[in-house]
Amino acid sequence: MTAPDPADPTTTAAWARLAGLAETYEPDLRTSLTQSWVEHQTLRAGDLHVDLSKNLFDDGIDTTLLRLAEEVGVLARRDAMLAGERINVTEDRAVLHTALRLPADASLTVDGQDVVADVHEVLGRAYAFAERVRSGDWTGVTGKRIETVVNIGIGGSDLGPVMAYEALEPYRQEGLSCRFISNIDPTDAGQTLSGLDPETTLFIVSSKTFGTLETLTNARLCRAWLLDRLPAGADPAAAVAQHFVAVSTALDKVADFGIDPDNAFGFWDWVGGRYSMDSAIGLSLMVAIGPEHFADLLAGFHTMDEHFRTAPPASNVPLRMGLLNVWYVNFLGAHTHAVLPYAQLLHRFPAYLQQLTMESNGKSVRWDGEAVTYDTGEVFWGEPGTNGQHAFYQLIHQGTRLVPADFIAFAQPAYELKDGDTDVHELFLANFFAQTKALAFGSTADEVRAEGVAEELVSARTFPGNRPTTSIMAPALTPSVLGQLVALYEHITFVQGAVWGIDSFDQWGVELGKVLAQEIGPAVTGDAAVAAEQDPSTQSLIAYYRENRAR
């Protein structure tokens, strides 16, 4: 028998077995969801209580998924990642976002360098800077204390910090706020800067290479805004040096911009952008919530890292959830995955996960360079409950497509509010519990008839049920719990990529559009020769733009 190819899961015995199980599997959560099943499928990871029992699988599927992970070497690849091996093969890089949250007394040597010492050196400098801003010791060029921090970044240099800033709103320092600019559309910068006082505004330019087109364009725009609005007599060089800092390793470019290189905070090529919020990229968050709470966030990340590293496969939450996602994508035909936080403060969490999951696993080539012959990746999406209930839950409940969904909730609310004797948080969580129950069990035609519904409406009022959900709960949305949640999905993403034999840590698909934008730019500004080199559709669109922009 031919040995399985670790880069091609379809060559394994487990994959073939799962294909057979899928053909005969007929889910019936009404009968399978027993007390013993719930107890067996309820897991703990750090502070997270994870109930997998309402997913579409049984013991045979469960066992075979774990066997698939073994046959393709998921855990061996996990260990290689944690050890600093160069598992990002297309860029020949280690993948060590987990090193960003190792404690200071840990040690991890990669290419002869203790990366933990490097991480904590930068972290210490960033913490010291954050304290200076928070205390008022760092001021603007006119001597006023900083009241607003504007983070300028895009992708991983924006989505992580803004998601965490929103999620940890109760932990922010009063009188100190953050805003975020990412889109190159000048409207983004215009709206973000509106109403700000340049004398009390600090800009953080987040770009590892200090060459990202969108970020540098917005940084120059903000520099012009600052210099145009500061009081007459303010020295421009001193103003830029006092009102701009950088998260970058390109110190020469930082200095050319006017930022003091001493106020640049670096990170490393083994940190992918979408995995970087717990590096110096989180500087705006450090300023907002303070070093102590940021350290709690890192500790939460590390808690989940340790769970993923040490928990046995059967109780390893990221492994189990990642394998279930593979089951849905490759054997039950799911194309999307909903993430539904019943916590308003997590309203940006689904958007954050879109980059994490879709940039990581949206690949059609294996890590050995061969084309895949099976589906990879999922479209992640979602909104906070109960808003989503009044928008897209109809499709999840009664639509024709299978949409696995993760529901997230917390026992303690961020704000204690009551309507008379009604605990509104309990009303809110009643919806959380009800939705997963309704998706699991549905409503039969006989049950609808028993409600007195007219016969001609029975079919429309029937819910099929057997819609899969995972419920994730925690005591409260603290910095540590947020770190655990983010790391959970990082490792879920890793598991899926490892099963699929793809490199989850490059993003070449992002680059082509950037290159073409630079090439097309002269045509947009009026270069007829460059315009003539474009395809007919692009020529037509540019012509329409120029005609209407000139009016």
C-alpha positions in Angstrom: 0.0 0.0 0.0 1.3 3.4 -0.9 2.3 5.6 2.0 0.1 8.7 2.5 1.5 12.0 1.3 1.5 14.5 4.3 0.8 17.3 1.8 -2.2 15.6 0.4 -4.8 14.5 2.9 -6.8 12.6 0.3 -4.1 10.0 0.2 -4.8 8.9 3.8 -7.0 6.1 4.9 -8.8 8.4 7.3 -9.9 10.7 4.4 -11.3 7.8 2.5 -13.1 6.6 5.7 -14.6 10.1 6.3 -15.9 10.2 2.7 -17.7 7.0 3.3 -19.1 8.1 6.6 -20.4 11.3 5.0 -22.3 9.3 2.4 -24.3 7.4 5.0 -24.4 10.0 7.9 -28.0 11.1 8.7 -27.8 13.6 11.5 -30.6 13.6 14.1 -29.7 15.9 17.0 -33.0 15.3 18.6 -32.0 11.7 19.4 -28.2 12.0 19.6 -28.0 14.9 21.9 -28.0 12.9 25.1 -26.7 13.9 28.5 -23.6 11.7 28.1 -22.9 13.0 24.7 -23.0 16.6 26.0 -20.7 15.8 28.9 -18.3 14.0 26.5 -18.3 16.9 24.0 -18.0 19.8 26.5 -14.4 20.8 26.8 -12.4 23.4 28.8 -9.5 25.5 27.5 -8.3 28.1 29.9 -11.3 30.2 30.9 -13.3 29.0 27.8 -16.2 26.6 28.2 -16.7 25.0 24.8 -19.7 22.9 23.9 -19.3 20.9 20.7 -22.3 18.6 21.3 -24.6 20.4 18.7 -22.3 19.7 15.8 -23.0 17.2 13.1 -20.9 14.2 14.0 -20.8 11.0 16.0 -18.2 8.9 17.8 -17.1 7.2 14.5 -16.6 10.6 12.7 -14.9 12.0 15.8 -12.4 9.2 16.0 -11.7 9.3 12.3 -11.1 13.0 12.3 -8.5 12.6 15.0 -7.0 9.8 13.0 -6.8 12.1 10.0 -4.9 14.6 12.1 -2.5 11.9 13.1 -2.0 10.6 9.5 -1.2 14.1 8.0 1.0 15.0 11.0 -0.9 18.0 12.4 0.7 17.7 15.9 4.2 17.2 14.5 3.7 20.3 12.4 2.4 22.1 15.5 5.6 21.2 17.4 7.7 22.3 14.4 6.0 25.7 14.5 6.5 26.2 18.2 10.2 25.2 17.9 10.8 27.9 15.3 11.3 25.7 12.3 10.7 27.4 8.9 7.2 26.0 8.2 6.4 29.1 6.1 8.0 27.5 3.1 7.3 30.0 0.3 9.0 32.7 2.3 11.5 30.5 4.1 10.5 31.8 7.5 9.7 30.6 11.0 6.2 31.1 12.3 6.5 32.4 15.8 3.6 34.6 16.8 3.4 32.3 19.8 6.8 33.6 20.9 5.3 37.1 21.3 3.4 35.9 24.4 6.0 33.7 26.0 6.9 34.8 29.6 10.1 36.7 30.1 11.8 33.8 31.9 11.2 31.5 28.9 13.8 30.9 26.2 13.5 30.0 22.6 16.6 30.1 20.3 16.1 30.5 16.6 19.1 30.8 14.3 21.3 31.4 17.3 19.2 34.2 18.7 17.0 34.1 21.9 13.8 35.5 20.4 12.1 35.7 23.8 14.8 38.2 25.0 14.2 40.2 21.8 10.5 40.2 22.3 10.7 41.4 25.9 13.2 44.1 25.0 10.8 45.7 22.5 7.9 45.1 24.9 9.6 46.9 27.7 10.3 49.9 25.5 6.7 49.9 24.3 5.4 49.7 27.8 7.6 52.6 28.9 6.4 54.7 26.0 2.8 53.8 26.7 3.2 54.9 30.4 4.7 58.2 29.3 1.7 59.0 27.1 -0.8 57.8 29.7 0.8 59.8 32.5 1.1 63.0 30.5 4.9 62.9 30.5 4.9 62.7 26.7 3.3 65.8 25.3 2.7 67.4 21.9 5.1 70.0 20.6 3.2 72.8 22.3 3.4 71.1 25.7 -0.2 69.8 25.9 -0.8 66.2 27.0 -1.9 63.7 24.4 -5.7 63.0 24.3 -6.1 61.1 21.1 -3.9 58.4 19.5 -4.4 57.7 15.8 -3.2 54.4 14.6 -2.3 54.4 10.8 -2.0 50.9 9.4 -3.9 48.4 7.3 -4.7 44.7 7.4 -3.1 43.1 10.4 -1.7 46.5 11.5 -5.3 47.7 11.8 -7.8 44.9 12.3 -6.3 43.4 15.4 -5.7 46.7 17.3 -9.1 48.1 16.4 -10.9 44.9 17.3 -9.2 44.7 20.7 -9.7 48.4 21.4 -13.4 48.0 20.9 -13.6 44.7 22.8 -11.7 46.1 25.8 -13.6 49.4 26.1 -14.1 49.1 29.9 -10.4 48.9 30.4 -9.5 52.1 28.6 -8.1 55.1 30.4 -10.5 58.0 30.7 -9.6 61.1 28.7 -7.4 59.1 26.3 -9.0 57.6 23.1 -7.8 55.9 20.0 -8.9 56.3 16.4 -7.8 54.2 13.4 -7.1 55.0 9.8 -6.6 52.2 7.3 -8.4 52.8 4.0 -6.6 54.7 1.3 -9.9 56.4 0.5 -9.3 59.9 1.7 -12.7 59.8 3.4 -11.3 57.5 6.0 -8.6 59.9 7.1 -11.0 62.9 6.7 -13.6 61.4 9.0 -11.0 60.1 11.5 -9.3 63.4 11.8 -12.5 65.5 12.0 -12.8 67.3 15.3 -9.3 66.4 16.5 -6.9 68.9 18.1 -3.5 68.6 16.4 -1.8 69.8 19.6 -3.2 66.8 21.6 -3.0 64.1 18.8 -0.3 61.4 18.5 0.1 59.3 15.4 1.4 55.8 15.3 2.5 54.7 11.8 2.4 50.9 11.7 4.3 49.4 8.8 7.0 46.8 9.2 8.8 47.9 6.0 7.6 51.5 6.2 6.7 51.0 2.6 3.0 49.9 2.6 1.4 52.2 0.0 -1.9 52.8 1.9 -0.2 53.3 5.3 2.5 55.7 4.0 0.0 57.7 1.9 -2.2 58.1 5.0 0.9 59.0 7.1 1.9 61.8 4.7 -1.7 63.0 4.7 -1.8 63.1 8.5 1.6 64.9 8.6 0.3 67.6 6.3 -2.9 67.9 8.4 -0.8 68.3 11.5 1.6 70.9 10.2 -1.2 72.9 8.6 -3.1 73.2 11.8 -0.5 73.6 14.6 -0.1 77.1 15.9 2.1 79.4 13.9 5.7 79.2 15.0 5.7 75.5 15.7 8.9 73.9 14.4 7.9 71.4 11.7 10.7 69.0 12.4 10.1 69.0 16.2 6.3 68.7 15.6 6.7 65.5 13.5 9.2 64.1 16.0 6.8 64.8 18.9 3.5 63.8 17.2 4.6 60.7 15.3 6.1 57.4 16.4 6.5 54.2 14.3 6.1 50.5 14.5 8.6 49.5 12.0 12.1 47.9 11.5 13.1 50.2 8.6 14.8 52.8 10.7 16.3 54.7 7.8 12.8 55.2 6.2 11.4 56.1 9.6 14.1 58.8 10.0 13.5 60.1 6.5 9.9 60.6 7.4 10.9 62.7 10.4 10.3 60.2 13.2 13.1 59.8 15.7 14.3 56.2 15.3 14.4 55.9 19.1 10.7 56.1 18.9 10.4 53.2 16.5 9.3 49.8 17.8 10.2 46.8 15.7 9.1 43.2 15.2 10.4 40.3 13.2 9.8 38.6 9.9 8.6 35.5 11.7 5.5 37.5 12.8 2.8 37.6 10.0 0.8 40.7 9.8 -2.5 39.0 10.8 -0.8 37.4 13.8 0.8 40.7 15.0 -1.7 42.4 17.3 0.3 41.1 20.4 3.5 42.6 19.1 4.4 46.3 18.9 1.6 46.6 16.4 -0.6 46.7 19.5 1.1 49.9 20.7 -2.1 51.9 20.4 -3.9 49.3 22.5 -1.1 49.4 25.1 -1.6 53.2 25.4 -5.4 52.8 25.7 -5.6 50.0 28.3 -2.1 50.2 29.9 0.8 47.8 30.1 -0.8 45.8 33.0 -3.9 44.9 31.0 -1.9 44.3 27.8 0.2 41.8 29.8 -3.0 40.1 30.8 -3.9 39.9 27.1 -0.6 38.3 26.4 -1.1 35.9 29.3 -4.4 34.8 27.8 -2.8 34.1 24.4 -0.1 32.0 26.2 -2.8 30.1 28.1 -4.3 28.9 24.8 -0.9 28.3 23.3 -0.1 25.9 26.2 -3.5 24.2 25.9 -2.9 23.6 22.2 0.6 22.4 22.9 -0.1 20.0 25.8 -3.8 18.9 25.8 -4.4 15.4 24.5 -6.0 15.3 21.1 -9.5 14.3 22.3 -9.7 17.3 24.6 -7.6 19.7 22.5 -10.1 22.5 21.7 -8.3 24.1 18.7 -7.6 20.7 17.2 -11.2 19.5 17.6 -12.7 22.7 16.2 -10.3 22.8 13.3 -11.1 19.2 12.4 -14.8 19.8 12.6 -14.3 22.7 10.1 -12.5 20.3 7.8 -15.4 17.9 8.1 -17.9 20.5 7.1 -15.9 22.0 4.2 -14.6 18.8 2.6 -17.3 16.2 3.4 -20.6 18.1 4.1 -20.2 20.8 1.5 -20.1 23.9 3.7 -18.6 27.1 2.1 -19.1 29.6 4.9 -18.7 29.8 8.6 -20.6 32.2 10.9 -19.1 33.7 14.1 -21.9 35.2 16.2 -20.7 36.9 19.4 -23.5 37.7 21.9 -21.4 40.6 23.1 -21.6 44.0 21.5 -18.0 44.8 22.4 -16.9 41.9 20.0 -18.7 43.6 17.1 -15.4 43.7 15.1 -14.3 40.1 16.0 -15.9 38.5 12.8 -14.1 41.1 10.6 -10.8 40.3 12.4 -11.3 36.6 11.8 -12.0 37.2 8.1 -8.4 38.2 7.6 -7.0 35.6 10.0 -8.8 32.7 8.4 -9.3 33.7 4.8 -5.8 35.2 4.2 -4.3 32.2 5.8 -6.2 29.4 4.2 -7.5 30.9 1.0 -5.0 28.8 -1.0 -5.2 26.5 -4.0 -1.6 25.4 -4.0 -0.1 23.0 -1.4 3.1 23.7 0.5 5.0 21.3 -1.9 3.9 23.5 -4.9 1.3 21.1 -6.2 -2.3 22.2 -6.9 -4.9 21.1 -4.4 -7.7 18.8 -5.6 -10.1 19.5 -2.7 -11.7 22.6 -1.1 -9.7 24.8 1.2 -10.7 27.8 3.3 -14.1 29.1 4.3 -15.8 32.5 4.1 -16.0 33.8 7.7 -18.7 36.3 8.5 -21.0 37.4 11.3 -22.5 40.1 13.4 -23.3 40.4 17.1 -26.5 38.9 18.4 -29.3 39.9 18.5 -28.7 42.1 15.5 -27.9 39.1 13.3 -31.1 37.4 14.4 -33.0 40.2 12.7 -30.9 40.1 9.6 -29.4 36.8 8.3 -30.4 34.1 10.7 -33.3 33.3 8.4 -30.8 31.8 6.0 -29.1 29.8 8.7 -32.4 28.4 10.0 -34.3 27.7 6.8 -32.0 28.3 3.9 -30.6 25.6 1.6 -27.0 26.0 2.6 -25.2 24.5 5.5 -23.7 27.2 7.7 -21.8 26.0 10.7 -21.9 28.7 13.4 -19.8 29.6 16.5 -21.8 31.3 19.2 -19.8 33.3 21.8 -21.2 34.7 25.1 -20.1 35.7 28.6 -21.8 35.2 32.0 -21.0 38.7 33.2 -22.0 41.7 31.1 -19.7 44.7 30.5 -22.5 46.9 31.8 -25.1 46.1 34.4 -28.4 47.6 33.2 -32.0 46.7 34.2 -35.4 47.5 32.9 -37.3 47.5 36.1 -37.0 44.0 37.4 -35.8 42.6 34.1 -32.1 41.7 33.9 -31.5 42.7 30.3 -28.3 40.6 30.1 -30.3 37.5 31.1 -32.8 38.3 28.4 -30.0 38.7 26.0 -28.5 35.3 26.9 -31.9 33.7 26.7 -31.6 34.5 22.9 -28.1 32.9 22.8 -29.4 29.7 24.3 -32.6 29.7 22.3 -30.9 30.1 18.9 -28.5 27.2 19.3 -31.5 25.1 20.5 -33.7 26.1 17.6 -30.9 25.5 15.1 -30.3 22.0 16.5 -33.8 20.8 17.0 -35.9 22.9 14.6 -39.7 22.5 14.6 -41.5 19.6 12.9 -44.7 19.9 10.9 -46.7 18.1 13.6 -45.4 20.6 16.2 -46.4 23.5 14.0 -49.8 22.0 13.5 -50.2 21.6 17.2 -49.7 25.4 17.6 -52.9 25.9 15.5 -51.1 27.0 12.3 -53.2 26.8 9.2 -52.3 23.8 7.0 -51.3 25.9 4.0 -48.7 27.6 6.2 -47.3 24.5 7.9 -44.4 24.0 5.5 -43.3 27.6 5.7 -43.3 27.4 9.5 -41.4 24.2 9.7 -37.7 24.3 10.7 -35.5 21.4 9.6 -33.0 21.6 12.6 -29.7 19.8 12.5 -27.9 23.0 11.9 -24.5 22.8 13.5 -23.3 25.1 16.2 -20.5 25.4 18.7 -21.1 27.3 21.9 -18.2 29.1 23.6 -18.7 30.8 26.9 -16.5 32.5 29.5 -17.1 34.3 32.8 -16.4 37.7 31.4 -14.7 39.5 28.4 -11.4 40.4 30.1 -8.1 41.0 28.4 -7.0 37.5 29.2 -10.2 36.0 27.8 -9.9 38.0 24.6 -6.3 36.7 24.2 -7.6 33.2 24.6 -10.3 33.7 22.0 -7.9 35.1 19.4 -5.3 32.4 20.0 -8.1 29.7 19.8 -8.9 30.8 16.3 -5.3 31.2 15.3 -4.7 27.6 16.2 -8.0 26.4 14.6 -6.7 28.1 11.4 -3.4 26.4 11.8 -5.1 23.0 12.2 -7.1 23.4 9.0 -4.1 24.5 7.0 -2.0 21.6 8.3 -4.7 19.1 7.3 -5.0 20.7 3.9 -1.2 20.7 3.3 -1.1 24.4 2.6 1.1 27.2 3.8 -1.2 29.2 6.1 1.4 31.9 6.6 2.1 33.5 3.2 -0.3 35.8 1.3 0.8 36.0 -2.2 -2.7 36.6 -3.4 -2.7 40.0 -1.8 0.3 41.2 -3.8 -0.8 41.1 -7.4 -3.4 43.9 -7.0 -0.9 46.1 -5.3 1.6 45.7 -8.1 -1.0 46.4 -10.8 -2.2 49.5 -8.9 1.3 51.0 -9.1 1.4 50.2 -12.8 -2.0 51.6 -13.6 -1.6 54.7 -11.4 0.0 56.9 -14.2 -3.0 56.1 -16.5 -5.4 57.2 -13.8 -3.6 60.6 -13.6 -3.6 61.1 -17.3 -0.8 59.2 -19.0 -2.3 58.2 -22.3 0.5 55.9 -23.2 0.0 53.8 -20.0 -3.7 53.9 -20.5 -3.4 52.5 -24.0 -1.5 49.5 -22.6 -4.5 48.4 -20.5 -7.1 45.9 -21.4 -10.3 47.3 -23.0 -12.4 47.1 -19.8 -9.8 48.9 -17.7 -9.3 51.6 -20.4 -13.1 52.2 -20.5 -13.3 52.5 -16.7 -10.4 54.9 -16.5 -11.9 57.0 -19.3 -15.2 57.2 -17.4 -13.4 58.2 -14.3 -11.4 60.9 -15.9 -14.4 62.3 -17.7 -16.5 62.5 -14.5 -13.6 63.7 -12.2 -13.0 66.6 -14.6 -16.6 67.9 -14.2 
